[in-house]
Amino acid sequence: MNQRSSKYRKSSKKQNSGFSLLNLTLLTIFTIVSALLVFFLFAYNIAGFWHLNLIFAIALAVNFLLTLICIVTKKAKKTTTVLLVIFTLVSALGLVGVRSAVDLANRVNGTAMFSEVKMSVMVPVSSSVQDISEVSSVLAPTTLDQESIDQLISQLSTTKGLTLSLESTDSYLTAYESLMAGQGQAMVLSSSYESLLEDVHSDYASNLREIYSYTITTTKQSTTEDAKQEDGDVLNIYISGIDTYGSISTTSRSDVNIILTVNRKTKKILMTTTPRDSYVPIAGGGNNQYDKLTHAGIYGVDSSIQTLENLYGIDINYYVKVNFTSFINLIDQLGGVEVYNDQAFTAHTNKDYTFEVGNVTLDSAGALAFVRERYSLANGDADRANNQMKVIKAIIDKMTSFNSISSFTTIINHLGSSVQTDMSLETMMNLANDQIESGGNYVITSQAITGTGSTGQLTSYAMPSASLYMLSIDENSLNTAKAAIQAVEDGN
């Protein structure tokens, strides 16, 4: 009997020792994982709504103290094991989600630090020229895009030992038309101007053949302008929508130009749309010459920002550049969005989509057809801009709802390749926390400036020889928009 009791005590002691070792190991893992999670939660104010991050941190601290006491006193060993396993798993899952958010912010912020432009040497499809070494001169708008053209010529000299002579033209359009008329051997073409060329000659791509290309990557230098980026109660955020595929860092014209004026105290957001064809002085690379607003994008997002700041007399704190075609696929991850359509129409580019008056639910394909259409709408581009604002508002509302939290990781992965922003993750979280705390009760209103359109009456700086559609802004409309922005900033 005594021998049996002795064996039992030894077995029990060994089992207790095993539990103690297991619990100490689990406590160590839990401490590391939970400490990392708490650090990220507070560093970026993630789950800051209703102080949820603080509550979660307290829960983790209480669990740490309870399990530590149990381990030291050698009590409730099995319960301690269960608690440590559960809290470690919860913390690990939370850490994975938080790291996904941090990684996304790093990606979208990282691409904001540089821009890309592909510079090509093109010849007619019928040309006998097969290699860049056979070219002696090129047509190029040296005054319009001198810096990029100089870099291309320098690259050719360095890598190919070629010295090309430049035949100056006033635009890429003129260079193309001269080349097609047999007045040159080859031409330079910048990827940022291709969409402009396509507006006049939709078949230009099929008429040209690339024989050399060089991608210029420009790194953004920090300037005093960065001081405008601050987390105050009032923010102006510029949304630039480019309707293209490919890298979000590619310099391209901006077809969607929306300013979000956010007042966090009054819970108001004003969305101001400036039509893409608005005839305005283009800042930066546009040399403050008049052109379509959309053309500001070909000089980089900073040019668009400065142009709109000058137009409205405001400071823009952050920008969000959206590849609208790929970003719209996020709608499927959100399970579709619902918008109110105030006029029935059939999409011009996709006859499969007809939208009746009333609330309509949009999947990604339907949303793309909805935001692209202008030809079937009564007020053309003005109504298209209004529809774009509706979809953006619906996305904002749905992304900040609790129903989207379960799809957080998937949403994060879909955002990375189609969004670029200089907004920090902490600022994003502050805005998201505000929206959730208010129960989605931010009052979101919209406005769009208007004007008179004409074709061939106004001269484009980027395409002076082209007969383009332009919109002369109505001064009363502009002043009304300015006053509305000021009212939201002032908290009225």
C-alpha positions as CSV (number, residue, x, y, z in Angstrom):
1,M,0.0,0.0,0.0
2,N,2.8,2.4,0.9
3,Q,4.7,1.4,-2.3
4,R,1.6,2.2,-4.4
5,S,1.1,5.5,-2.6
6,S,4.7,6.4,-3.2
7,K,4.4,5.7,-6.9
8,Y,1.2,7.8,-7.1
9,R,2.9,10.7,-5.4
10,K,5.9,10.5,-7.8
11,S,3.5,10.3,-10.8
12,S,1.5,13.2,-9.5
13,K,4.6,15.3,-8.8
14,K,5.9,14.5,-12.3
15,Q,2.5,15.5,-13.8
16,N,2.5,18.8,-11.7
17,S,6.0,19.5,-12.8
18,G,5.0,19.0,-16.4
19,F,2.1,21.3,-16.1
20,S,4.3,24.0,-14.5
21,L,6.8,23.8,-17.3
22,L,4.1,23.9,-19.9
23,N,2.4,26.9,-18.3
24,L,5.6,28.8,-17.9
25,T,6.3,28.3,-21.6
26,L,2.8,29.4,-22.5
27,L,3.1,32.4,-20.3
28,T,6.3,33.4,-22.0
29,I,4.8,33.1,-25.4
30,F,1.6,34.9,-24.3
31,T,3.7,37.8,-22.8
32,I,5.7,38.3,-26.0
33,V,2.7,38.1,-28.4
34,S,0.4,40.3,-26.2
35,A,3.1,42.9,-25.6
36,L,3.6,43.2,-29.4
37,L,-0.1,43.4,-30.0
38,V,-0.6,46.1,-27.3
39,F,2.3,48.1,-28.7
40,F,0.8,48.2,-32.2
41,L,-2.7,48.9,-30.9
42,F,-1.5,52.1,-29.1
43,A,1.2,53.1,-31.5
44,Y,-1.3,53.4,-34.3
45,N,-4.5,53.9,-32.3
46,I,-6.0,50.7,-33.8
47,A,-9.4,49.8,-32.3
48,G,-9.3,53.1,-30.5
49,F,-13.1,53.5,-30.7
50,W,-14.8,53.3,-27.3
51,H,-11.3,52.8,-25.9
52,L,-11.5,49.2,-27.1
53,N,-7.7,49.0,-27.3
54,L,-7.4,50.0,-23.7
55,I,-10.0,47.5,-22.6
56,F,-8.3,44.8,-24.5
57,A,-4.9,45.7,-23.0
58,I,-6.4,45.6,-19.5
59,A,-7.9,42.2,-20.2
60,L,-4.5,40.9,-21.3
61,A,-2.8,42.4,-18.2
62,V,-5.4,40.8,-15.9
63,N,-4.9,37.4,-17.6
64,F,-1.1,37.8,-17.2
65,L,-1.4,38.5,-13.5
66,L,-3.9,35.8,-12.8
67,T,-2.0,33.1,-14.6
68,L,1.3,34.2,-13.1
69,I,-0.2,34.0,-9.6
70,C,-1.6,30.5,-10.3
71,I,1.8,29.4,-11.6
72,V,3.7,30.7,-8.6
73,T,1.2,29.2,-6.1
74,K,0.8,26.0,-8.2
75,K,-2.9,26.2,-8.2
76,A,-5.6,25.7,-10.9
77,K,-2.9,24.4,-13.3
78,K,-5.4,23.1,-15.9
79,T,-7.4,26.3,-15.8
80,T,-4.2,28.3,-16.2
81,T,-3.3,26.2,-19.3
82,V,-6.7,26.8,-20.9
83,L,-6.6,30.5,-20.2
84,L,-3.1,30.9,-21.6
85,V,-3.9,28.9,-24.7
86,I,-7.1,30.9,-25.4
87,F,-5.6,34.4,-24.8
88,T,-2.4,33.5,-26.7
89,L,-4.5,32.4,-29.7
90,V,-6.7,35.5,-29.5
91,S,-3.6,37.8,-29.2
92,A,-1.9,36.0,-32.1
93,L,-4.9,36.4,-34.4
94,G,-5.1,40.1,-33.4
95,L,-1.4,40.6,-34.0
96,V,-1.8,39.1,-37.5
97,G,-4.6,41.5,-38.3
98,V,-2.8,44.5,-36.9
99,R,0.4,43.6,-38.8
100,S,-1.7,43.3,-42.0
101,A,-2.9,46.9,-41.4
102,V,0.7,48.1,-40.7
103,D,2.0,46.3,-43.8
104,L,-0.7,47.9,-46.0
105,A,0.1,51.4,-44.6
106,N,3.8,50.8,-45.4
107,R,3.0,49.7,-48.9
108,V,0.6,52.6,-49.8
109,N,2.9,55.1,-48.0
110,G,5.9,53.6,-49.7
111,T,4.6,54.1,-53.2
112,A,3.8,57.7,-52.4
113,M,7.5,58.3,-52.1
114,F,8.2,57.8,-55.8
115,S,6.6,58.1,-59.2
116,E,7.3,56.3,-62.5
117,V,7.2,57.5,-66.1
118,K,8.0,55.3,-69.0
119,M,9.8,57.1,-71.8
120,S,9.7,55.3,-75.2
121,V,11.1,55.8,-78.7
122,M,8.4,54.9,-81.2
123,V,8.4,54.4,-85.0
124,P,5.5,53.8,-87.4
125,V,4.4,50.2,-87.6
126,S,5.4,50.2,-91.3
127,S,8.9,51.5,-90.6
128,S,11.9,49.5,-91.6
129,V,13.7,50.5,-88.4
130,Q,14.1,47.5,-86.1
131,D,16.6,48.8,-83.5
132,I,17.3,52.0,-81.7
133,S,20.8,52.0,-83.2
134,E,19.3,52.7,-86.6
135,V,17.7,56.0,-85.4
136,S,19.6,59.3,-85.7
137,S,16.9,61.8,-84.8
138,V,13.6,61.9,-82.9
139,L,10.6,64.2,-82.8
140,A,10.0,65.4,-79.2
141,P,8.3,68.3,-77.3
142,T,11.4,69.5,-75.7
143,T,9.9,72.6,-74.1
144,L,6.9,70.8,-72.7
145,D,8.7,67.8,-71.2
146,Q,12.3,68.7,-71.3
147,E,13.5,67.1,-68.1
148,S,12.2,63.6,-68.9
149,I,13.3,63.8,-72.5
150,D,16.8,64.9,-71.4
151,Q,17.0,61.9,-69.1
152,L,16.0,59.5,-71.9
153,I,18.6,61.0,-74.2
154,S,21.2,60.7,-71.5
155,Q,20.3,57.1,-70.8
156,L,20.7,56.3,-74.5
157,S,24.1,58.0,-74.6
158,T,25.3,56.1,-71.5
159,T,24.0,52.6,-72.3
160,K,23.9,52.6,-76.1
161,G,26.6,55.1,-77.0
162,L,24.0,57.0,-79.1
163,T,23.6,60.7,-79.6
164,L,20.2,61.5,-81.0
165,S,19.3,64.9,-82.4
166,L,16.0,66.3,-81.3
167,E,13.5,67.8,-83.7
168,S,11.4,70.0,-81.4
169,T,7.6,70.0,-81.5
170,D,5.0,71.8,-79.3
171,S,3.4,68.6,-78.0
172,Y,3.4,64.8,-78.2
173,L,0.3,65.1,-80.4
174,T,2.2,67.2,-82.9
175,A,5.1,64.8,-82.8
176,Y,2.7,61.9,-83.5
177,E,0.9,63.6,-86.4
178,S,4.2,64.7,-87.9
179,L,5.5,61.2,-87.7
180,M,2.4,59.8,-89.3
181,A,2.8,62.3,-92.1
182,G,6.3,61.0,-92.8
183,Q,8.1,64.1,-91.4
184,G,10.3,62.2,-89.0
185,Q,12.1,59.0,-88.4
186,A,10.9,58.3,-84.9
187,M,9.3,60.1,-81.9
188,V,9.6,60.2,-78.1
189,L,6.5,59.3,-76.2
190,S,5.9,59.6,-72.4
191,S,3.5,57.2,-70.8
192,S,1.9,60.0,-68.8
193,Y,0.8,61.7,-72.0
194,E,-0.6,58.6,-73.8
195,S,-4.1,59.1,-72.6
196,L,-4.1,62.6,-74.0
197,L,-3.0,61.4,-77.3
198,E,-5.7,58.7,-77.3
199,D,-8.3,61.4,-76.8
200,V,-7.6,62.7,-80.3
201,H,-6.4,59.6,-82.0
202,S,-8.0,56.5,-80.5
203,D,-6.0,54.2,-82.8
204,Y,-2.6,55.7,-82.1
205,A,-1.3,52.6,-80.3
206,S,-1.9,50.4,-83.3
207,N,0.0,52.8,-85.6
208,L,3.2,52.8,-83.5
209,R,5.9,50.3,-82.6
210,E,8.2,50.6,-79.6
211,I,11.9,50.1,-80.3
212,Y,13.3,51.4,-76.9
213,S,12.0,52.3,-73.5
214,Y,13.4,53.6,-70.2
215,T,11.4,54.0,-67.0
216,I,12.3,57.1,-65.0
217,T,11.7,56.7,-61.2
218,T,11.6,60.0,-59.3
219,T,11.9,59.9,-55.5
220,K,9.9,62.5,-53.7
221,Q,11.9,64.8,-51.5
222,S,10.6,66.0,-48.2
223,T,9.7,69.7,-48.3
224,T,8.1,72.3,-46.0
225,E,4.8,71.4,-47.6
226,D,4.8,68.2,-45.4
227,A,4.1,70.5,-42.5
228,K,0.5,70.6,-43.7
229,Q,0.1,67.0,-42.7
230,E,-1.3,67.1,-39.3
231,D,-4.0,65.4,-37.2
232,G,-6.1,68.4,-36.3
233,D,-9.9,68.5,-36.0
234,V,-10.1,69.7,-39.6
235,L,-8.5,68.0,-42.6
236,N,-8.7,68.4,-46.4
237,I,-8.0,65.2,-48.2
238,Y,-7.6,65.0,-52.0
239,I,-8.9,61.9,-53.8
240,S,-7.4,61.4,-57.2
241,G,-9.0,58.7,-59.4
242,I,-7.0,57.3,-62.3
243,D,-9.0,55.0,-64.6
244,T,-6.0,52.8,-65.6
245,Y,-4.4,49.5,-65.0
246,G,-0.8,49.0,-63.9
247,S,1.3,50.4,-61.1
248,I,-0.4,52.9,-58.9
249,S,2.9,54.9,-59.0
250,T,2.6,55.5,-62.7
251,T,2.1,59.2,-63.5
252,S,-1.2,59.6,-65.2
253,R,-3.9,62.2,-65.7
254,S,-6.5,62.3,-62.9
255,D,-10.1,61.7,-64.1
256,V,-11.6,62.0,-60.6
257,N,-10.8,65.0,-58.4
258,I,-12.6,65.1,-55.1
259,I,-11.7,67.1,-52.0
260,L,-13.0,65.6,-48.7
261,T,-13.3,68.4,-46.0
262,V,-13.5,66.6,-42.7
263,N,-14.4,68.2,-39.4
264,R,-13.9,65.6,-36.7
265,K,-15.6,67.7,-34.0
266,T,-18.8,68.4,-35.8
267,K,-18.8,64.9,-37.5
268,K,-19.2,66.5,-41.0
269,I,-17.6,65.5,-44.3
270,L,-18.1,67.7,-47.4
271,M,-17.2,66.1,-50.7
272,T,-16.3,68.7,-53.4
273,T,-15.9,67.6,-57.0
274,T,-14.1,69.6,-59.6
275,P,-14.9,68.4,-63.1
276,R,-12.0,66.9,-64.9
277,D,-12.4,69.3,-67.9
278,S,-12.3,72.4,-65.8
279,Y,-10.1,75.1,-67.4
280,V,-7.7,76.1,-64.7
281,P,-4.1,77.3,-64.2
282,I,-2.0,74.1,-63.7
283,A,0.6,74.4,-61.0
284,G,4.0,72.7,-60.9
285,G,4.9,71.2,-64.2
286,G,2.1,73.0,-65.9
287,N,3.9,76.3,-65.3
288,N,0.6,77.9,-64.1
289,Q,-0.7,77.8,-67.7
290,Y,-4.4,77.1,-68.4
291,D,-5.4,73.6,-69.2
292,K,-7.8,70.9,-68.3
293,L,-7.7,70.0,-64.6
294,T,-7.2,66.3,-65.5
295,H,-4.0,67.2,-67.3
296,A,-2.4,68.3,-64.0
297,G,-2.0,64.6,-63.1
298,I,0.5,64.1,-65.9
299,Y,3.0,66.3,-63.9
300,G,2.4,64.3,-60.8
301,V,-0.1,64.3,-57.9
302,D,1.6,67.3,-56.3
303,S,0.7,69.4,-59.3
304,S,-3.0,68.4,-59.0
305,I,-2.9,69.2,-55.2
306,Q,-1.3,72.6,-55.8
307,T,-3.7,73.4,-58.6
308,L,-6.7,72.7,-56.4
309,E,-5.2,74.5,-53.4
310,N,-4.8,77.6,-55.6
311,L,-8.3,77.2,-57.0
312,Y,-10.1,76.9,-53.6
313,G,-7.7,78.9,-51.4
314,I,-7.2,76.0,-49.0
315,D,-4.5,73.7,-47.7
316,I,-4.7,70.0,-48.6
317,N,-3.3,67.9,-45.8
318,Y,-3.3,64.5,-47.4
319,Y,-4.0,62.8,-50.7
320,V,-5.4,59.4,-51.7
321,K,-4.6,58.2,-55.2
322,V,-6.9,55.5,-56.4
323,N,-6.6,53.2,-59.3
324,F,-10.3,53.3,-59.8
325,T,-10.6,50.2,-62.0
326,S,-8.9,47.8,-59.6
327,F,-10.1,49.6,-56.4
328,I,-13.7,49.1,-57.4
329,N,-13.2,45.3,-57.0
330,L,-13.1,46.0,-53.3
331,I,-16.8,46.3,-53.5
332,D,-17.1,42.5,-54.0
333,Q,-15.2,42.0,-50.8
334,L,-17.6,44.3,-49.0
335,G,-20.6,42.3,-50.4
336,G,-21.7,45.1,-52.8
337,V,-22.8,48.6,-52.0
338,E,-26.2,50.4,-52.3
339,V,-26.6,53.8,-53.8
340,Y,-29.6,55.9,-54.8
341,N,-29.8,56.5,-58.6
342,D,-31.8,59.6,-59.5
343,Q,-32.1,59.1,-63.3
344,A,-32.5,55.9,-65.3
345,F,-29.8,55.1,-67.8
346,T,-28.1,52.3,-69.8
347,A,-24.3,52.2,-69.6
348,H,-22.8,53.4,-72.9
349,T,-19.7,51.2,-72.7
350,N,-21.5,48.1,-71.3
351,K,-25.1,47.7,-72.6
352,D,-25.6,44.8,-70.1
353,Y,-26.1,47.4,-67.3
354,T,-29.3,49.4,-67.1
355,F,-29.9,51.4,-63.9
356,E,-33.4,52.3,-62.9
357,V,-34.4,55.2,-60.6
358,G,-34.2,54.3,-56.9
359,N,-31.9,52.3,-54.7
360,V,-29.6,50.0,-56.7
361,T,-27.2,47.4,-55.3
362,L,-23.8,47.3,-57.2
363,D,-21.2,44.6,-57.5
364,S,-17.8,45.5,-58.8
365,A,-18.7,45.3,-62.5
366,G,-21.9,47.2,-62.0
367,A,-20.2,49.9,-59.9
368,L,-17.5,50.3,-62.7
369,A,-20.3,50.8,-65.3
370,F,-22.1,53.2,-63.0
371,V,-19.1,55.5,-62.2
372,R,-17.8,55.5,-65.8
373,E,-20.9,56.5,-67.6
374,R,-21.5,60.1,-68.8
375,Y,-22.9,59.9,-72.3
376,S,-26.3,58.6,-71.2
377,L,-26.7,61.1,-68.4
378,A,-28.6,64.4,-68.6
379,N,-25.7,66.5,-67.4
380,G,-22.8,64.4,-68.8
381,D,-19.6,64.6,-66.8
382,A,-21.3,66.6,-63.9
383,D,-23.7,63.7,-63.3
384,R,-20.9,61.1,-63.6
385,A,-19.0,63.0,-60.9
386,N,-22.1,62.9,-58.7
387,N,-22.4,59.1,-59.2
388,Q,-18.7,58.7,-58.4
389,M,-19.2,60.5,-55.1
390,K,-22.2,58.3,-54.3
391,V,-20.1,55.1,-54.7
392,I,-17.2,56.5,-52.7
393,K,-19.5,57.5,-49.9
394,A,-21.1,54.0,-49.9
395,I,-17.6,52.4,-49.8
396,I,-16.6,54.7,-46.8
397,D,-19.8,53.9,-45.0
398,K,-19.5,50.1,-45.5
399,M,-15.8,49.9,-44.7
400,T,-16.3,51.5,-41.3
401,S,-19.2,49.3,-40.4
402,F,-18.8,46.3,-38.0
403,N,-19.9,43.9,-40.8
404,S,-16.6,44.5,-42.6
405,I,-14.4,43.6,-39.7
406,S,-14.7,39.9,-40.4
407,S,-13.3,40.5,-43.9
408,F,-10.5,42.8,-42.6
409,T,-7.5,40.8,-43.9
410,T,-9.1,40.2,-47.3
411,I,-9.9,43.8,-47.7
412,I,-6.4,44.8,-46.7
413,N,-4.9,42.6,-49.3
414,H,-7.1,44.0,-52.1
415,L,-6.3,47.6,-51.2
416,G,-2.5,47.4,-51.4
417,S,-2.1,47.4,-55.2
418,S,-4.7,50.0,-56.0
419,V,-4.2,52.8,-53.5
420,Q,-1.4,55.3,-52.8
421,T,-1.5,57.8,-50.0
422,D,0.8,60.0,-47.8
423,M,-1.7,59.6,-44.9
424,S,-0.2,57.7,-41.9
425,L,-1.9,54.6,-40.5
426,E,-2.5,56.5,-37.3
427,T,-4.5,59.2,-39.1
428,M,-6.5,56.5,-41.0
429,M,-7.3,54.8,-37.7
430,N,-8.3,58.1,-36.1
431,L,-10.8,58.8,-38.9
432,A,-12.1,55.2,-38.8
433,N,-12.5,55.3,-35.0
434,D,-14.4,58.6,-35.3
435,Q,-16.8,57.1,-37.8
436,I,-17.4,53.9,-35.8
437,E,-17.8,55.8,-32.5
438,S,-20.4,58.0,-34.1
439,G,-22.3,54.9,-35.2
440,G,-21.7,55.8,-38.9
441,N,-23.5,59.1,-38.2
442,Y,-21.0,61.4,-39.9
443,V,-23.1,63.7,-42.0
444,I,-21.7,63.4,-45.5
445,T,-22.7,66.0,-48.1
446,S,-21.5,66.7,-51.6
447,Q,-21.2,69.6,-54.1
448,A,-19.7,70.1,-57.5
449,I,-18.7,73.3,-59.2
450,T,-20.3,74.0,-62.6
451,G,-19.5,75.9,-65.7
452,T,-20.0,76.3,-69.5
453,G,-18.5,73.7,-71.8
454,S,-17.1,74.4,-75.3
455,T,-14.9,72.5,-77.9
456,G,-12.0,74.2,-79.6
457,Q,-12.5,77.6,-78.0
458,L,-9.8,77.3,-75.3
459,T,-6.2,76.3,-75.7
460,S,-4.6,73.4,-73.9
461,Y,-1.1,73.9,-72.6
462,A,-0.2,70.2,-73.0
463,M,-1.9,69.9,-76.4
464,P,-2.0,73.4,-78.0
465,S,-2.9,72.2,-81.5
466,A,-5.8,69.9,-80.3
467,S,-9.5,70.9,-80.4
468,L,-10.5,69.8,-76.9
469,Y,-13.6,70.0,-74.8
470,M,-13.1,72.5,-71.9
471,L,-15.2,73.7,-69.1
472,S,-15.1,77.4,-68.2
473,I,-15.8,77.5,-64.4
474,D,-18.8,79.6,-63.3
475,E,-17.4,82.1,-60.7
476,N,-20.6,82.1,-58.7
477,S,-20.4,78.3,-58.5
478,L,-16.8,78.4,-57.4
479,N,-17.4,81.0,-54.8
480,T,-20.3,79.0,-53.4
481,A,-18.1,75.9,-53.2
482,K,-15.4,77.9,-51.4
483,A,-17.9,79.2,-48.9
484,A,-19.2,75.7,-48.2
485,I,-15.7,74.4,-47.6
486,Q,-15.0,77.3,-45.3
487,A,-18.2,76.7,-43.4
488,V,-17.3,73.0,-42.7
489,E,-13.8,74.0,-41.6
490,D,-15.3,76.6,-39.2
491,G,-17.6,74.1,-37.7
492,N,-20.8,75.6,-39.1
